[in-house]
Amino acid sequence: MNSVLSLVFWLLSIAAFLLSVWALVHAIRIPSRAFQAAGKQTKQLWLIILGFATLFTFAAAVNYLGMGMGLPNIFTIAAVIAAGIYLADVKPAVTEYRGGGNAGPYGPW
């Protein structure tokens, strides 16, 4: 039973790491002016937050310094919350101001 529970928490740690990486990569690709135009925090602040979120979730996924492979600690939980806030609130707002590309009558293509 313990090994099944450890496997479940390890899979959740991997999912949290992938979520953080997705948010960080998106933040890197968006220009700084999009954050200002959307009225969100600066790009640099989000890169710092998401960088630490990725670091903590990576540490949980590989069981670095005793984090992970058990109950998630407060840093891992905060990292998932930060990445979730970025993906749910900031990403849709800044994507509108991304610019570039061809926009057809039904959206970009």
Secondary structure, DSSP 8 states (H G I E B T S, - for coil): -HHHHHHHHHHHHHHHHHHHHHHHHHHHHS-HHHHHHHT---HHHHHHHHHHHHHHHHHHHHTGGG-SSSS--HHHHHHHHHHHHIIIIIHHHHHTT---S-EETTEE-
